[in-house]
Amino acid sequence: MNALVSDIVAMLDERLREDFEERAGIIEFDAELPRDHAECLALLDVLQRYPHVLTGATLLQVKLKNAVYMGLTTDIDHARRYLKNIGGVEITYLNLKDLIDHQFGGVCRIDIAHF
C-alpha cells in the first residue's frame, strides 16, 4: 500500500475502513487496475464522502424530540454516546462544505447551543 494512503487509512474507523476495502476491491476488479492504484482511488472516494477524516470535525444530522438538528463534533464516539443518553438518533453524516454552499449560499452563522 502506498505510504500516504496507508497513513490516511489508519485514521479511518472500522466502518470506513470496510468501506475503503470494499471500494478498492471493486475498483481493482471492475477497472482491472493494480491494487495500489485502486486503493488510491478508493481513498479519494471515501474522503470525498467523509471529509471529516481529514478535518477532524464531523457534521451530523440528528433527530431529537421529533425535531431534526445539525451538530458538529470533534469526537464522533462521544457524540454518539451523548445522543443515545439524551434520546437522540443519528440520521446521517453531512458534508459541511456542501451544506454551507447549497443551503446558505457560501456563508452561514453558527449559534452556540448544546443539545
GULUMPA-373388 format. One record per atom (N, C-alpha, C): residue number from 1; residue in one letter; atom name; y, x, z. Coordinates in steps of 0.001 Angstrom, whole numbers. Example, Ala and Ser with C-alpha at 12.3 -4.5 7.8 and 13.67 -1.06 7.14 Angstrom:
! GULUMPA-373388
REC:1:a:N:-5690:13190:7800
REC:1:a:CA:-4500:12300:7800
REC:1:a:C:-3300:13200:7800
REC:2:s:N:-2250:12850:7080
REC:2:s:CA:-1060:13670:7140
REC:2:s:C:30:12900:7870
//
This chain:
! GULUMPA-373388
REC:1:m:N:-1186:856:0
REC:1:m:CA:0:0:0
REC:1:m:C:1235:892:0
REC:2:n:N:2227:511:-780
REC:2:n:CA:3500:1201:-821
REC:2:n:C:4075:1282:598
REC:3:a:N:4674:2422:962
REC:3:a:CA:5160:2635:2329
REC:3:a:C:6223:1611:2738
REC:4:l:N:7170:1312:1843
REC:4:l:CA:8203:331:2174
REC:4:l:C:7599:-1058:2354
REC:5:v:N:6691:-1425:1462
REC:5:v:CA:6002:-2710:1583
REC:5:v:C:5261:-2761:2906
REC:6:s:N:4564:-1698:3239
REC:6:s:CA:3800:-1636:4478
REC:6:s:C:4701:-1825:5704
REC:7:d:N:5856:-1170:5704
REC:7:d:CA:6790:-1292:6834
REC:7:d:C:7266:-2727:7010
REC:8:i:N:7579:-3389:5914
REC:8:i:CA:8088:-4769:5997
REC:8:i:C:6961:-5736:6325
REC:9:v:N:5785:-5527:5746
REC:9:v:CA:4636:-6397:6039
REC:9:v:C:4292:-6320:7530
REC:10:a:N:4496:-5167:8140
REC:10:a:CA:4222:-5012:9572
REC:10:a:C:5135:-5894:10419
REC:11:m:N:6274:-6328:9872
REC:11:m:CA:7210:-7193:10594
REC:11:m:C:6844:-8670:10477
REC:12:l:N:5892:-9007:9611
REC:12:l:CA:5527:-10408:9391
REC:12:l:C:4658:-10927:10525
REC:13:d:N:4854:-12197:10890
REC:13:d:CA:3947:-12808:11855
REC:13:d:C:2630:-13133:11143
REC:14:e:N:1666:-13600:11900
REC:14:e:CA:325:-13833:11355
REC:14:e:C:337:-14806:10177
REC:15:r:N:1110:-15869:10299
REC:15:r:CA:1162:-16877:9238
REC:15:r:C:1762:-16311:7958
REC:16:l:N:2850:-15561:8095
REC:16:l:CA:3476:-14980:6915
REC:16:l:C:2640:-13853:6332
REC:17:r:N:1922:-13138:7193
REC:17:r:CA:1016:-12090:6695
REC:17:r:C:-79:-12717:5833
REC:18:e:N:-638:-13842:6271
REC:18:e:CA:-1642:-14546:5473
REC:18:e:C:-1048:-15015:4153
REC:19:d:N:176:-15530:4204
REC:19:d:CA:875:-15976:3001
REC:19:d:C:1039:-14809:2024
REC:20:f:N:1465:-13666:2551
REC:20:f:CA:1636:-12470:1739
REC:20:f:C:315:-12045:1090
REC:21:e:N:-745:-11953:1889
REC:21:e:CA:-2048:-11517:1377
REC:21:e:C:-2561:-12465:294
REC:22:e:N:-2429:-13764:539
REC:22:e:CA:-2887:-14756:-442
REC:22:e:C:-2097:-14633:-1743
REC:23:r:N:-779:-14516:-1609
REC:23:r:CA:78:-14399:-2797
REC:23:r:C:-231:-13119:-3568
REC:24:a:N:-429:-12007:-2864
REC:24:a:CA:-762:-10737:-3532
REC:24:a:C:-2074:-10854:-4301
REC:25:g:N:-3061:-11508:-3709
REC:25:g:CA:-4349:-11698:-4385
REC:25:g:C:-4222:-12544:-5637
REC:26:i:N:-3444:-13602:-5537
REC:26:i:CA:-3243:-14476:-6699
REC:26:i:C:-2540:-13717:-7816
REC:27:i:N:-1492:-12989:-7478
REC:27:i:CA:-751:-12230:-8491
REC:27:i:C:-1652:-11173:-9120
REC:28:e:N:-2385:-10455:-8282
REC:28:e:CA:-3283:-9401:-8791
REC:28:e:C:-4297:-9986:-9771
REC:29:f:N:-4899:-11101:-9403
REC:29:f:CA:-5942:-11706:-10235
REC:29:f:C:-5361:-12374:-11475
REC:30:d:N:-4380:-13257:-11281
REC:30:d:CA:-3843:-14041:-12398
REC:30:d:C:-3060:-13190:-13397
REC:31:a:N:-2257:-12254:-12893
REC:31:a:CA:-1434:-11432:-13781
REC:31:a:C:-2142:-10138:-14193
REC:32:e:N:-3307:-9914:-13603
REC:32:e:CA:-4086:-8689:-13886
REC:32:e:C:-3242:-7435:-13663
REC:33:l:N:-2570:-7404:-12519
REC:33:l:CA:-1734:-6273:-12152
REC:33:l:C:-2443:-5406:-11123
REC:34:p:N:-2073:-4124:-11046
REC:34:p:CA:-2611:-3285:-9973
REC:34:p:C:-2217:-3855:-8612
REC:35:r:N:-3042:-3638:-7613
REC:35:r:CA:-2808:-4211:-6280
REC:35:r:C:-1442:-3832:-5723
REC:36:d:N:-1031:-2563:-5853
REC:36:d:CA:270:-2142:-5318
REC:36:d:C:1416:-2944:-5932
REC:37:h:N:1351:-3162:-7233
REC:37:h:CA:2389:-3936:-7915
REC:37:h:C:2353:-5386:-7438
REC:38:a:N:1171:-5951:-7330
REC:38:a:CA:1024:-7330:-6860
REC:38:a:C:1569:-7488:-5439
REC:39:e:N:1337:-6494:-4588
REC:39:e:CA:1844:-6559:-3211
REC:39:e:C:3372:-6521:-3182
REC:40:c:N:3969:-5713:-4038
REC:40:c:CA:5438:-5671:-4112
REC:40:c:C:5993:-7032:-4517
REC:41:l:N:5405:-7624:-5533
REC:41:l:CA:5867:-8936:-5995
REC:41:l:C:5631:-10016:-4942
REC:42:a:N:4493:-9943:-4276
REC:42:a:CA:4190:-10923:-3221
REC:42:a:C:5183:-10801:-2070
REC:43:l:N:5540:-9582:-1705
REC:43:l:CA:6504:-9390:-622
REC:43:l:C:7870:-9940:-1018
REC:44:l:N:8285:-9699:-2249
REC:44:l:CA:9554:-10270:-2714
REC:44:l:C:9536:-11789:-2616
REC:45:d:N:8409:-12391:-2960
REC:45:d:CA:8277:-13845:-2868
REC:45:d:C:8401:-14320:-1421
REC:46:v:N:7723:-13650:-513
REC:46:v:CA:7786:-14024:907
REC:46:v:C:9216:-13857:1438
REC:47:l:N:9870:-12764:1095
REC:47:l:CA:11227:-12523:1589
REC:47:l:C:12225:-13519:1012
REC:48:q:N:11999:-13938:-221
REC:48:q:CA:12882:-14935:-816
REC:48:q:C:12762:-16261:-85
REC:49:r:N:11547:-16616:319
REC:49:r:CA:11335:-17885:1020
REC:49:r:C:11626:-17794:2511
REC:50:y:N:11487:-16610:3094
REC:50:y:CA:11660:-16434:4544
REC:50:y:C:12556:-15226:4824
REC:51:p:N:13838:-15311:4502
REC:51:p:CA:14733:-14156:4667
REC:51:p:C:14912:-13708:6112
REC:52:h:N:14519:-14545:7064
REC:52:h:CA:14653:-14159:8470
REC:52:h:C:13856:-12913:8805
REC:53:v:N:12870:-12587:7989
REC:53:v:CA:12087:-11372:8229
REC:53:v:C:13011:-10159:8239
REC:54:l:N:13994:-10137:7358
REC:54:l:CA:14920:-9007:7292
REC:54:l:C:16134:-9177:8187
REC:55:t:N:16609:-10391:8366
REC:55:t:CA:17833:-10597:9135
REC:55:t:C:17592:-10674:10636
REC:56:g:N:16388:-11059:11018
REC:56:g:CA:16097:-11215:12434
REC:56:g:C:16538:-12555:13003
REC:57:a:N:17117:-13408:12163
REC:57:a:CA:17559:-14729:12613
REC:57:a:C:16843:-15793:11794
REC:58:t:N:16414:-16850:12473
REC:58:t:CA:15700:-17938:11820
REC:58:t:C:16467:-19234:12023
REC:59:l:N:16664:-19946:10924
REC:59:l:CA:17298:-21254:10983
REC:59:l:C:16201:-22303:10887
REC:60:l:N:16125:-23155:11903
REC:60:l:CA:15096:-24182:11947
REC:60:l:C:15727:-25559:11862
REC:61:q:N:15016:-26438:11196
REC:61:q:CA:15370:-27854:11252
REC:61:q:C:14405:-28454:12260
REC:62:v:N:14946:-29168:13246
REC:62:v:CA:14120:-29713:14318
REC:62:v:C:14448:-31184:14548
REC:63:k:N:13469:-31886:15058
REC:63:k:CA:13672:-33286:15445
REC:63:k:C:13637:-33342:16962
REC:64:l:N:14649:-33980:17523
REC:64:l:CA:14759:-34103:18967
REC:64:l:C:15359:-35466:19278
REC:65:k:N:14615:-36274:20024
REC:65:k:CA:15075:-37611:20408
REC:65:k:C:15524:-38429:19191
REC:66:n:N:14667:-38471:18178
REC:66:n:CA:14888:-39256:16956
REC:66:n:C:16113:-38826:16148
REC:67:a:N:16615:-37635:16376
REC:67:a:CA:17711:-37093:15569
REC:67:a:C:17264:-35738:15008
REC:68:v:N:17822:-35365:13878
REC:68:v:CA:17486:-34093:13245
REC:68:v:C:18649:-33126:13437
REC:69:y:N:18317:-31916:13881
REC:69:y:CA:19295:-30872:14138
REC:69:y:C:18879:-29592:13430
REC:70:m:N:19819:-28672:13324
REC:70:m:CA:19524:-27324:12867
REC:70:m:C:19778:-26386:14022
REC:71:g:N:18885:-25442:14201
REC:71:g:CA:19037:-24468:15272
REC:71:g:C:18828:-23068:14743
REC:72:l:N:19572:-22129:15252
REC:72:l:CA:19487:-20734:14848
REC:72:l:C:18913:-19943:16016
REC:73:t:N:17912:-19115:15741
REC:73:t:CA:17279:-18339:16804
REC:73:t:C:16978:-16917:16343
REC:74:t:N:16941:-16020:17293
REC:74:t:CA:16507:-14650:17017
REC:74:t:C:15113:-14404:17588
REC:75:d:N:14557:-15399:18244
REC:75:d:CA:13214:-15286:18821
REC:75:d:C:12457:-16584:18543
REC:76:i:N:11756:-16630:17422
REC:76:i:CA:11097:-17849:16962
REC:76:i:C:10045:-18335:17957
REC:77:d:N:9305:-17435:18552
REC:77:d:CA:8280:-17848:19513
REC:77:d:C:8906:-18520:20728
REC:78:h:N:9967:-17923:21243
REC:78:h:CA:10673:-18524:22385
REC:78:h:C:11252:-19876:21994
REC:79:a:N:11841:-19961:20800
REC:79:a:CA:12432:-21225:20339
REC:79:a:C:11367:-22314:20240
REC:80:r:N:10193:-21969:19746
REC:80:r:CA:9111:-22959:19632
REC:80:r:C:8649:-23428:21002
REC:81:r:N:8529:-22512:21954
REC:81:r:CA:8138:-22903:23320
REC:81:r:C:9209:-23798:23941
REC:82:y:N:10455:-23408:23752
REC:82:y:CA:11569:-24183:24291
REC:82:y:C:11588:-25585:23701
REC:83:l:N:11445:-25690:22385
REC:83:l:CA:11421:-27008:21736
REC:83:l:C:10295:-27868:22281
REC:84:k:N:9131:-27263:22441
REC:84:k:CA:7989:-28013:22967
REC:84:k:C:8298:-28540:24375
REC:85:n:N:8909:-27711:25207
REC:85:n:CA:9230:-28103:26581
REC:85:n:C:10244:-29233:26658
REC:86:i:N:11141:-29331:25672
REC:86:i:CA:12160:-30387:25718
REC:86:i:C:11808:-31556:24798
REC:87:g:N:10602:-31536:24247
REC:87:g:CA:10154:-32650:23412
REC:87:g:C:10602:-32575:21964
REC:88:g:N:11049:-31412:21536
REC:88:g:CA:11474:-31230:20149
REC:88:g:C:10309:-30854:19251
REC:89:v:N:10481:-31103:17970
REC:89:v:CA:9449:-30793:16985
REC:89:v:C:10089:-30013:15849
REC:90:e:N:9490:-28871:15519
REC:90:e:CA:9964:-28086:14384
REC:90:e:C:9585:-28798:13091
REC:91:i:N:10556:-28973:12209
REC:91:i:CA:10286:-29598:10921
REC:91:i:C:10036:-28526:9870
REC:92:t:N:10959:-27565:9737
REC:92:t:CA:10804:-26527:8723
REC:92:t:C:11770:-25376:8976
REC:93:y:N:11492:-24255:8298
REC:93:y:CA:12453:-23163:8202
REC:93:y:C:13495:-23584:7174
REC:94:l:N:14707:-23104:7340
REC:94:l:CA:15740:-23326:6335
REC:94:l:C:16287:-21979:5883
REC:95:n:N:16685:-21895:4638
REC:95:n:CA:17322:-20696:4123
REC:95:n:C:18813:-20816:4432
REC:96:l:N:19301:-19965:5311
REC:96:l:CA:20683:-20049:5785
REC:96:l:C:21673:-19945:4633
REC:97:k:N:21467:-19028:3724
REC:97:k:CA:22376:-18868:2591
REC:97:k:C:22419:-20132:1735
REC:98:d:N:21252:-20676:1405
REC:98:d:CA:21217:-21899:605
REC:98:d:C:21925:-23048:1316
REC:99:l:N:21676:-23172:2610
REC:99:l:CA:22318:-24237:3379
REC:99:l:C:23838:-24117:3320
REC:100:i:N:24347:-22921:3580
REC:100:i:CA:25798:-22718:3575
REC:100:i:C:26368:-22946:2178
REC:101:d:N:25691:-22411:1163
REC:101:d:CA:26188:-22565:-213
REC:101:d:C:26169:-24013:-683
REC:102:h:N:25045:-24692:-507
REC:102:h:CA:24878:-26018:-1096
REC:102:h:C:25439:-27165:-256
REC:103:q:N:25341:-27068:1052
REC:103:q:CA:25811:-28180:1868
REC:103:q:C:27242:-28009:2360
REC:104:f:N:27715:-26756:2387
REC:104:f:CA:29042:-26523:2951
REC:104:f:C:29985:-25787:2003
REC:105:g:N:29613:-25659:741
REC:105:g:CA:30499:-25028:-229
REC:105:g:C:30793:-23569:40
REC:106:g:N:29911:-22887:732
REC:106:g:CA:30074:-21453:964
REC:106:g:C:30665:-21065:2300
REC:107:v:N:31200:-22037:3039
REC:107:v:CA:31804:-21750:4346
REC:107:v:C:31428:-22876:5303
REC:108:c:N:31002:-22510:6500
REC:108:c:CA:30733:-23555:7482
REC:108:c:C:31207:-23116:8855
REC:109:r:N:31479:-24090:9696
REC:109:r:CA:31878:-23842:11075
REC:109:r:C:30643:-24007:11942
REC:110:i:N:30479:-23133:12894
REC:110:i:CA:29360:-23241:13822
REC:110:i:C:29926:-23596:15188
REC:111:d:N:29513:-24742:15684
REC:111:d:CA:29909:-25151:17028
REC:111:d:C:28817:-24712:17991
REC:112:i:N:29214:-24240:19127
REC:112:i:CA:28277:-23736:20133
REC:112:i:C:27738:-24919:20945
REC:113:a:N:26432:-25063:20916
REC:113:a:CA:25779:-26105:21709
REC:113:a:C:24357:-25664:21994
REC:114:h:N:23806:-26181:23032
REC:114:h:CA:22406:-25903:23379
REC:114:h:C:21625:-27189:23181
REC:115:f:N:20383:-27030:22781
REC:115:f:CA:19519:-28215:22662
REC:115:f:C:19257:-28778:24024
//
